[in-house]
Structures are given as structure tokens and as C-alpha cells.
Amino acid sequence: MGLCLIAEVSSLDRTLNILWMVGSVACGLGFVVFVHELGHFLVAKMCGVKCEKFYVGFDVPISLGPIKLPSRLGRFQWGETEYGIGIIPLGGYVKMLGQDDDPRAAAEEAERIKIRKTDAADDVSPNASDGAAPTSDDTGAARSAGSDEYVLDPRSFPAKPVWQRMAIISAGVIMNLIFAVIFATLAFRSGVSYTPCEIAEVAPGSPAWEAGLQPGDRIVALGSGAPSSHLRFDWDLKNAVYMAKDDQLDITIRRGEGESAELEKVTLRPVVHTIAGDERPLLGIGPAWSPRLADLEKPFAEHYPAGQTEVPFEGGDTVVAIDGVEIQNGYQVRGLLARSADKAVTFTVERKPEKGATSPGARAEIVVQPNHVKRLGLVMTASPVTGIYAGSPADQAGFEVGDTLLSVNGEPIDDPMTLASRLQPHWESEVEFTVAREGSAEPVTISVTPDVPTSFENDFSFGSPMAVRSLGIVYNVLPRVAAVQAGSPAEAHGIKPGDEVVSVQFSSTDEAKDSREIILNGEVTPIDPQTITWPFIHSTLQSMTPDMQIQLTVDRKGASKSMTLVPAATDEFYAERGLIFALQSDLHVADSWVAAVSLGFRQTKEDLARVGTFLKKLVTGQISPKNVGGPVSIATVAGLEASESVSRLLIFLTFLSANLAIVNFLPIPALDGGHMVFLTAEWVRGKPVDERLQMTLTLVGVACLLCLMIFVSGMDIRRLFF
């Protein structure tokens, strides 16, 4: 009974959390639309325009065969205005007398606002004397004459002077900008959590590696932006990298803490990898991880050593020591595990305290066994050295780009993928390399002392070359088979020297497994020296679950052959133990309301610039339209931010408000920007733009917007299901 009750409470708690997240997202997105329309509404009222409807969402009748859906979720009448929530949550509108965004209703609307000149005298708006369309004079002469002349209703939108109509049209955007500042101000005053731009990992061979960035460096400025210690890795940096994918990105890093900290400017050019049709520009740096494990039921991969301990890890555990060495940060964890890759290590963890507890949680000692490298038994072909890290042991010893590694301590290199492991017993001891160097008739001998690496060997990402971190060198490993190890899976399947691996495909023996859970979505993926490299494939083998297998397609003298293999464990060791750590999280809190307002203006300004830059690159073709998100993407991101905190949701609403302000003011007929173009032309010419031309352009604008909506919704569906 007790267990059942706990399960019921837990389920109720999850349900309430989901409902809270959905409700907060719906209210947040709806409020952004509401304030936009409220701007139009308030200024229209100030100008004496009759507002017939105020809707969040569109009340469009929808029929599915014989089934007719309601056009609205609710409505009520207050005074002369009908307020409601439309069934289609893609915006909102204020219906003013004489103004209709549907071109098909333009003629009817134009007739509806015509009234007799004699009647207009009895219904003069408060603003009728400021230059509006013709109405009767105050003398009552026209009334006595019984004139049948028709004029515009003085409370209609077209009857107002151009400057008032411009004010009404622009009020929505202005209101969005005002509330963008308000959203950000409230967020920063209460505190915004974020992942700092602290570098925890630098991928060997990447732009960041070539520039000499190090774990512990903190990015404090992007481009020409003002320095800030509160840049967000998952927002500011990622957006800046994406925007600069075909260009250079200037960053300023802070190295060290306190008075000894140094600022250094670095220029990087992102490397763009195309994966499953999507472009991913990368600098080769990883975010800072916390020593705290993720709040998951199982904060580990079950098939790794961390999932096979006698005392289990728990979600929210904090690693306070490894083999007695106190832990201060996440990348220190990686360094200690790299140092002890071939040994069992003891984690001292502090359990997550119970809710309401004032004292730290209990401590536990958990022994984790070493992890063995998995291989297929293929010895691939190495290229000469392609990069040397500045100041590394290899750099100091005299290695050069272009050197071909021949032997270490008199033994042939043979398998280029095992060099890092072979050097492990020789860390901080001198070893002797023999290399072939261009321009030298005889092999060159180099003595070098490998360092203890500060991160995992055999851990590679998209586009990675083979790296030996203890030396500070990288080289490519070509997908051409140089040898096949005896008794290996590769030998059992008949792979031979000279074969070239042209593609890979991962699959699962578990038929119920979704393709999105399979590496590379289970698709046939060509080997690509720029993205899907052999070191990346090697690293991916280490994360394969027991149900996974890999299909290699090889080219043998022009003939294609495919075979499915399961990697086998070797005597080598892999530093990764399978723990899942939470990202480091800092809190940015404004010291005062004045500081919060300043940050609110700064955030809004940066978001406006970000949206403007994105649209510019989209129009010029520098960014693919495939990267545009629709309603589902917006709701998804809002949901993720809301799950973090209300402040994070407010920051996202700041960005969304800036986005809505710019997009809605683009010079597209049917949008506010299109109306402003027509009004500007009327102001310059002294007369309205031809009604037929306006109608034609508006129809084209509506058609373009509908096509855009269909396109972005299609992109959302593609991201969700394909």
C-alpha cells in the first residue's frame, strides 16, 4: 500500500509539473501576442477608432468533412468590443471599423463605413478636428440642406489622418519592445540560471585547439560585444558560432582568476559539418560540467562500468573526491579519470539531500572498474602529422607537421589508433620516436616526454582526426585497411588489407528500438574525411549498447561488399566510465532594479541584433531556410526554458518579443510593416495607394505568409519525426 501511494504521488507530481510547464508556456506565448495587439487597441482607442474585435488567436471556422470545429475557445462582449480567444493559436488581431486584413472583405468593409454626411455631424469623434477625412461642419448647414452626400464614418480607421494610422499600426511593435525590456528586467532581478562560457574540453585538431584554447578558459566577449562574465554557452555562444559559420568569429577569453587573470583576443573560423542534411558549425569546445550527476533515475549508461557497481550511483549525487583527491570542477573529473584509465577508481559522492533538509546528504564510496576499448580488429592507414598543439611536448621536442610516425622505442607504430594507449605507461618518461621527414633521406629520431593528458584519449567527435593528447599531435586515419588482426571480428567477416571502408550503418537487434535511439539514426552514412572520420567511428564503437551492431560497406578493387560486425573488447583501456554529469549552472542576479533595467535594455538590444543578423543571412543565402523554426519549435524551446525556471522563460519571451517586433515590421503586405509602406506612400503622394493595387499586393503577401507557415510547420514535423 505504501509503495502504491508513493507511486501515485510521484505520478501526480510529474503530471502537475507537465501541466505547469504547458500552462506557463501557453500563458507566456499568449501574453506576447496579447501585448502586441493591446498596443494596436490602446492607440486606436486614443485616436477615436471603433474597435469591434480583440482576439488572441484567429477565430477561423474549421470543417473536417461533416464535423465543424468551433472557431473560438471563448468570447465576451464589453462595450462595443468583442473579446475572445481564437481556435488557431498563431497570432491575434484587432478588428477596427473600416480595416480588414482579408482582401476579399475590403469592398464590403469600404461600403460599411460610408454614412450620410448629415448623420456624420451627430457622430463626430474627439479627433475629427485634426485633419481627418471630410465630415460635416459644425454649423449644421448641411443637415438643414438634407444632403445625400456620403462620407467616411469618423470613427473608422480610414477616416483618420495618416500620422494617427501610422501610430496605430506601429503601436504593436513598440509594445513588444517595451515588454521585451520588462520581461528581461524581471528575469535578471530574480536571477537567470545559465551555463557559463567556460571551456571544459577542447577537441584536438579543431579551430579552438589550433588557437591554443585550454580547459578553464572563459569566453567573456563575442565579436565587438561588450565584455561580460555572464555569457551563456547554450545561447550567446551557440548563436554567435552559427551566425559566423562562413566567416571569422572574434572572441575574448579570460585565462586565470582574480588579479592574475589575462584577457586574450582570438579569431576563430567555425568548421561546418553537414550531418543528416543539417549544417552544424563547430569551434571544437565543450561546456563546463558540474561534479554533480544529472537528476535522472539512472545517471549512468548501464552497459558502462558506472552502471555495474555494487553501490549504485543516484541522480543528484555530487562527486566530492576521486581516489581521495578532492574535486572542484567537472573537467578535473575528466583529468583524474584519464590519469587512471587502467585502474579501478573510488568515487566519493555526497547524496542529494532530502527536500527541506538543512544538512548535506550522506556520503558513499563507490568503486568503478576500468573500461575496455572495443575494436573491430582493423588496422587503418595513418597520414603524416597534420597539427601540433603550441607549447605541447611534441612542439618542444621538435616534431613538425608532415612527419610520418614510424616507430616508438624501437617498435613499429603499426595501428595508429593504439598509439595513445601505448604511451600511457610512459607518461612523464622520455620515449624515442623515429619519423620520416620530407627532405631528409634518413629517418629522424626525436626524444619526447609525454604529459599526463587532462582529458580522455580515444574520445572523438564529428570531423576529429586521431589525437595523441599526451604528445599534443593530430593526424588523419584514412579508412583504408592496412592489416587485419588475427581472431578479430573483421577477420571473421573476410575483410582484407587494401579494402576501403566507404560507409557505415548502425543497427539494433531490438526491433522495438526507435531509429532516433540508434547512432546516426540507423542510416547508411558515407565515410567523410571532413565529418564522419575513422576516429569518430572508433569513438562511437565505445558507446554501443550490447544490442547494437555496425555494418561496414567496403570497396575491394571496384567491387562493393557489406558485412555486419559486433566489436570485441580488447586489453586497452578507455577513460570514460559512463557517468552522466549535469552542466555547470551559474546564476546572474542584478544587484538593483536600476541594474536590472539596464540589463533588460541590453538583452533586448542584443536580441534585436541577433534576429536582424539571422534574417539578413537568411535572405542572402548564408543560412539555409531549413533552419527556420515554426510554432512547434517555438513552443518546444519555450517548454524547455519553462522547465528550467520562470526567469529562463522570461528571457526567451524577450527574444520572442524582439523576433515578433522585427518580423511583424517587415515590408510585407498583410503585416504591420506592409501597412506602414502603404501609409508612407500615401503620406508622400498626398493620396492613398490605388485600392486595386493594395488588394493585389495584400493577396500576394497573404499567400506568401501562408506558404511560409506551411514550410516552417513542415520543418517542425521533419525535426520531430524524421
N, C-alpha and C positions, 0 to 999 in steps of 0.2 A: 504493500500500500504506500509506504514511504517513498519507494523508488518511483512508483507511478506518479505520485504527487510532484516529485522533483521534475520528472519528465514533462508533466503538464505545465508546470510553472516555467520551465525552460522554453518550451514551445510557445507559451503565451508571451514570454519576454521577447523572443525572436519576432513573433508576429507584430507586437507593439512597436518594435524597432523599425520593422519594414513599413508599417503604417505611418510612423513618424517621418521616415525618410521620404516616402511618397507624398505625404501631406505637405511637408516643408518644401519639396521641390515644386509641387503644383502651386502652392501659395507664392513661392518666390518668383517663378516664371510668370505666373498670372499677374503678380504685382508690377513687374517690369512693363508688361503690356498696359496694365491699368494706368500707371502714372503717365505713360506716353499719351494715351487717349484723354487722360484728365487734363493734360496741358492744352490740347485742342479745345476741350469742352470749356474750361475756365475762361480762356481768352475769347472764345466765341461768345460766351455769355456776357463778358465785359463789353464786347462790341455790339451787343444787342441782337445777336443772331439766334434764331429759334433752333434749339437742338431737339430733334424728335426722338433720337435713339442714342443710347450709350451702351455699347456691348463690349465685353471681353470675350473673344471667340466670335466666330461667324455663325449666324443663325440661318444657315442654308438648308432648305429641305432636302433630305436624302431618302431615296427609294431604292430598295433592294428587291426588285420584282414586285410582288404584291405587298411586300412589307414596307411601310412608311415609318421612318425613324423621326422622332421629334427633332425640330430644328433648334431647340434651345433646352438648356437644363433648368432654367427658371427665369422669371421676369417679374417686374412690378412697375406700376406707374406712379410717378411722383411729380406732381405739377404737369407740365407739358411734355416731359421727357419719359420715355420708356427705358428702364434699366434692365439689363439681362446678361446671361452667360450663354454664349452660343455653343452649339454641339461640336464645332470644329475648332480645336484649340491651336490655331495657327496665327493668331494675331487678335485684332479687335478693330472697332471703328466707332466714330461719332457721326451719326446721320444728321446733317444740318439741312435746314429748309433751303431747297434750291441747289443742293450739292449731292451728287450721287456718283460713286466710283464705277458703277456699272454703266458703260456707254449706251447700252440698249435702253436704259431708262432715261437718258438725257432729254429726249424730246418731250416725254411726258412730264418730267420734272420742270422743264422750262415753261410749259404751259401752266403748270400748277401754281407757279409763283406770280403769275400775272393777275393783277387786280385792277379794278376801275380806279382811275385817278381820284375820283370823288371819294371812294372808300379809303384810299391811302391816307387822306387827310385826318381820318379818325384813328389811324393806327401808326402815327409817326414814332419811330424808335428814338431812344435817347440820343442816338448818334446821327440822326437824319440831317442835322445841320452842318456836318463836317465834310460835305462833298460827296455824299452817296449818290446813287442813281436818282433820276428825277422823281420828285414827289410833288404833291400839291403845295402851293404856298399857304402861308398862314392867314391869308385874308379871307379864305372861303369863297373867293370869286368863282373858282372852277366848280365848286359844289353847286352854287346857285345856277350856273350855266347848264348843269345836267350833262356834262361832257361824258362821252363814252370812250374816251381815250384810256388805254391800258398802260400801266407802269409796273415795275418790279415791286413785289412785296418788300417794304423797307426792312423787314426782319429776316429776309432771305440772304444767303451767303453772297450771291452775285450782286446784290444791291449795295454791298459795302465797298468803300474805296479800296484801291489796290494795297495800300500800306496796311490796312486792317486785315485784309485777306492773307497777306504775307505773314503778319503776326500770328494769325490763327494757324496757318499751315506749319510754321516753324516752331510753334509752342511745344509740340510733342517731343521734338528732338531736344529742345532746351530743357524740358522737364526730365528727360532721360539723363542728360548730362548733370543736372543738379542732383538727381538721386544717385547717380553713379558716385559722386563725391560723398553723399550721405552714407551710402552702403559701405564704402571703404573706410570712412571716418569711424562708423560704429564698429566695424570689424577690428581696426587697429587699436581702438580704445579698449576693447575687451580682450584682444590678443589673438593673433593669427598664427596657427601652427604651420610649419613648413619644413621641408627637407633642405638643409643648407647647401650651398655650392661648395662644399668641402670635398676634395678629391680623396677617395679611398683606394682607388685602383686605376692604374694606367696600363692600357693594353699595349704590349710590345709591338713595335712597328707602326703604331697609329700616329696621327698628327700630333697628339699630346705627348707621346713618347719621344718623337723626333724633336719636339720643342723643349724637352727636359723637364716636363711637369712631374711632380712627385706626390706620393700619398701624403696627406696632411696639408697640401697647398689649398688655399681658399680663394675662390674667384670673387672679387669684390667690385668689378666693373665689366660691362659688356659694351663693346663699341665705344661710342662717345658719351655713354651714360655716366651719370654721377656715381662716384664710389659709394657702395653700400655693403655693410656686413650682413644684410638680410636678403640677399638674392636667393631666389628659390630654384633649386636644381630641377625640379619637375615642372617648372613653368617658365621662369625667366630664361634659364639656360637652354632648355629644350627648344623654346620658341626662337631664340636667337640663332641657334645652330640650324634650325630648319630654314629660317629666313636667309641664312648666309650659305646655303648648301652649294651654290655655284660661285661663291665669292669668298673672300677672306673675312675672318672674324677677329677683331682685336679684343683681347681680354686683358684684364689686370688681375694679377694674383698677389696674394699676401702670403709670404712664407715666414713662419715663426709666429710667436705671440709676444704681446707686450711691447716694450721699447725696442726690443731686438728685431721686431717684425720688419721685413723688407717688402716693398712693392715693386713688382716687375711687370712690364708690359710684354705681351706675347701675341704674335699674329699666327692664327691657325687657319687652314683651309679644310673644311669637313670633307671626309671621304663618303661618297654616296654609294650605298649598296642597294640593289634592286632585289627585293625578296617577295616572291609570290605577286609580282606586279606592282608592289608598293615601294616607293623610294624612301630609304632611311639614311639620312645624313648623320654621320657619327664623328666625334672627335677622339673617341677611344678612352673616355674616362668614366669611372663608375662612382655612384653617390656614396656618401658615408653611411655605414651601417652601425646600428646600435649594438652593444653587447647583449641586448635583451632579445629573447626569442619572440617570434611573431605570436600574436594571440590566436593561435589555431589549436584545435583539439589535438593534433599531432604536428608539432612544429619541426618535423623532420621528414626526410624521404625514407620510407620503410625499408627499401632494399639497400640502403647505405648502412654503415656501421652504427650511426647515431640512432637508427631505428631498431637496433638489435641489442640494446643494452639491458642489463639486469634491472637497473633502476631507470625507469623511463623519464625522458625529458617532458616537461609540461609547458603549455602555452603561457607566455608571460615570464618564464624563467629568465633571470639575469645572470650571465656568466661573470663571476667576480674574480675567478682565478683559473689558470690552466697549469697543471703540474706545479702549483704553489706560486706561480708568478701572477701578481695582481693585474687585472685588466682595466684599462682606462677608456678604450675606444674599440670600435669594430675592426679597424684594419690591424690593430695589434693582435686580434684573434687570428686573423689570416697569417700573420707573420709567425706566430708561435706554432700554428698547425703546420706551416710549411717547413719549419725547422725540425719538426718531429714527425714527418710523414711516415717513417718506417717503424714508429713505436706506438704502443697504446698510450693514450693520454688521459689524465684525470681532470674532468671539469668540476669545478666547484660552482654550484649555482645557488642563487637565492630565489626561493619560490615567490610567486606573485602573492602579495598579502591579500587576505580576505577583504571584502568590501567593508569599509568603516574602520578597519584596523589601523592603529596608530604606530605600531611597531613593524619592523621589517619582517618579511616572511622567513620561514625556516630554511636552513641550508642543507644541500645534499651533495654527496660526492658521486659522480657518475664516470665510470671508466668506459672509454670508447676505443675499440680496437682499430688498427690501421686498415686502410682501404687499398685494395689491389687494383692495379691498372688492368683494363680489359683490352685485348688486341685481337685482330683477325689473323695475324701471322704474316702480314705483308710488309716487306721492306721496300720502301719507296725511294725515289731518286731525289737527292738534295741538290739545290742550286748553290752557287757561291754565296758568301755573306752579303746581305743586302742592306744591313743597317747596324750601327754600333751606337749604344747609348753614351752620351757625353759624360766623361768622368768615370765610366764603369771600369771594372778590371780589364776587360778586353781593350778598351780605349787606352788605358795607361800602359798595357803590355805591348801595344804596337800592332794589334790586329788592324786590317784595312778592309774596306768594302771591296768585294771582288775576290777575297781569299777563298779558296776551296779547302775545307777541312778534310784532312787525310787520316790522321791518327791522333790519339791521346795516350800519353805514357807508353808509346810504342805499339799500341793495339789499334787496329783499323777502326774507323768510325762505324762502318757497316750501316746499321739502321740509324738514320738521322733523327728519328723520333725518340730514341732512347738516350741521347746524349745528356740531357738534363738529369735523368735518373742516375746515369753512370758517374756523374760528377758529385753526387750527394756525399759519398764517403770522403771526398777530397775538399769539401768546403773549408776555406781558410787555410788550406795547404797548397803548396806550389805543385802545379802539374805542367806537363810539357806537351804542347801541340805541334804537329807538323802540318803545314799548309802549303798548297800550291798557289803561287802568286804570279800574276801576269807580269811578264818582263823578267822573271827570274828563272834561269834554266834549272836550278836545283830547288828542292823543297826548302821552305823556310821554317826554322824551329823557333817557337815562341814559348816562353815561360810565363805563366799567369797564375794568380791565386784567386780562385772563385770566392765570391762573397756568399754569405748565407742569404738566400732570397727572402724578400719581405712579403711575398705573395706566392700563390700556388704555381708550380710548374705544371705543364700539361693542361692548362686551363685556357682555352682559346675561344674567341667569338668570331662573328662574321668577318671574313676577309683577313683573318690573322695568318701571319707567317709562323713558322716554327720559331720559338723563342727559347733561349737559354738565359734565364734571368740571373743566374749566379755569375755569368760572364758579362751579360749586357749586349748580346748579339742576337740578330734575327737572320733567318734565311728561308727561302721558299722550299717547300717539299712538293715536288711535282707528282701528279697521280699516275706515274709510270712505274710499274713493278720492276724492281731491281733484283729481288730474290724473294723466295717463299720459305718460311720457316718449317722445318720438318714437324709433322704431327699437328699442325695448326688447322683451324677451320678452312683457311684459304687453300692449303694443300689438299684437304679432303674434297674440295669442290673443284679441283683441277685448274686453279689459277696458276699461270706460268710467268716466269720472267719475260719482260717485253710487253706484257699485256698493259693496256692503258685504261684506267677506270674513267668512264665518261659520264656516268650518272649514278645516283643512289636513290633508294626509296626505303623508308622505314615503315614497318607494318607491325601488327599485333596479332597474336593468336587468339586474343579475346575479341570475339565477334561483336560483343556489346559495347566495345570501346568507341567513343566518338572520334572522328578523324581529327578534330581540333585538339584532342589529347595526345595525338601522335606527333612525333618530331617531324617538322616541316610539313605538317598537316597530312602526312602519309602520301604526299605527291612525289612523282618522279622528278628529281631535281638534278639538273646538269652540274657537273663539277665546274666551278668557275674560279679562275685564279684571283679574281677580284673580290669574291664574296664567299662561295662555298669551296673553301680550300681544304686540302687534306688534313692539316692540323685541326681545323674546325670539325671535320668528320671524326677525327681521333678523339677530340674532347667530347663530342656528342655520344660516342660509344660508352663513355663512362657514366652517363646519366640514364642509360637504357634500363628499363624495368625488366624483370625476368620474362615477361610475356612478349617482349619486343625482339624483332629481328631486322636485319638490313639486307636489302637486295642490291647487289652490285651489277652494273652492266659494264662489261669490258669490251674494248676493241682489240681484236687479235688479227693483225695483218689484214685489216679491212673487214673482217667478219665480226659481228656483234654476238655476244653471249652473256646471258644473265644467270645469276645464281644467288640463292638466299642463304645467309650465314648468321650464326649466333656467335658473338665474341666470347672469347675464353679468358678467364683470369690468369694473370702472369705473376712472376715473383717481384715485379716492380711495384712501387707504392705511389699512391695518389693522395695528396694532402687533404682533399675535400672529404669531410666526414658525413655530410648530408644534413646539417642543421639549417633551419630556415630562420634567419635573423630579421628583425624589424629595421626599417630605415631609421636613421637618426632623425629626431624631430626637435626643432627649436621653436620658441615662442617669441613672436615680435609684438610687443606691447608698447603703445605710445605712452610717454610719461605724463602727458596732459592732453586736454581737449584741443588746445592750440596745435600741439604736435600732431594729434590725430587728424585734424582738418588738413594740415599741411601734407601729411601722408596721403590723405584722401584725394587731394588735388593732384599729387604726384602720380598716384596709381591710375587715376582717370586719364591723365595726360599720356602715360606710358601705354595704356590700353588703346587709346585712340591712335597713337602712332603705330602700335602693333597691327591693328586692324587695317589701317591705311596702307602699311607696307605690304601686308598679305594681299590686299585687293590689287595693288599695283603690280606685284609679281604674278598674280593670277592672270591679269589682263595681258601682260607682256609675255606670258607663256613660261615664266621661270618657275612657276609652281603648277603642278598638274591639277586639273579640276577634280580628279579622283579624291583629292584630299579635303574637299569641301564637305562639311558635315551638315546634316539636316535636323529635323525636330527630334528624332530618336537619339542622335549623337548629343544634342544639347541636353536632353533630359537625362541621358546616361551620365554625362560628365557632372551635371548638377547633382545627380543622385550620389555619385562618388564623393563629391565635395561635401554634401549634406551629411553623409555617413561619418565624415571626419569631425565636423563641428559646424555650428551656425555661422561662425566667423568665416570659415572657408567658403560656405555657400554665399555669404555676402560679398566676398571678394570675387567669386565667379559672377555674381549678378552685376558687379561693377563692370566686369569685362563684357558681359552680355548687353548691358545698357549702352556702353560705348559702341559695341558692334551694331546694335539696333539704330543708334543715332546716325552713324555713318552710312550704313546700308540703306536706311529709310530716306536719306537725303541725297542718294544718287540721282542723277538727272534722268530717271526712267519714268515715263508716263504711268500713272496709276499709283506711284509712290509720292510721298511729300515732295521729294526733290523734283519730280516731273511737274507737279503743280507750281512749284516755285519758278521753274523755267517758263511756263506759260504766263505766270503773273509778271515776271520780269519783262517778257516780250510785250505784254500789254502796257506796262509802265513806260517802256521806251517808245512804243509806237503811238501811245495815246488811245488805243482801242484794243478790244480783245482779239485774240487769235481766232481765225476762222473756225467756227464750230465744227464743221465737217473735218477739218484737219486735226483739230483736237480729238475728235471722236476716233478717227483712224489711228492716230498715234497712241491713244489710250488703249484701243483694242490690241494693237501690236504689243504694247507694254504688258497688258494683262496676259496675253498669250506667252510672252517671254517668261513672265513670272511663274505661270503655271508649268511651263516646260522645266524651269529651274527647280521648282518644287518637286516635280516628278523625278528629276535627275538626282537631287540630293537625297530624296527618300530612297531611291534605288541604291545609292551608295551606302546608305544606312543599312538597308536589307542585306547588301553584299557583305558588309563588315560583320553582320550578326550571324549570317547563315552560310557564307561561302568562304 
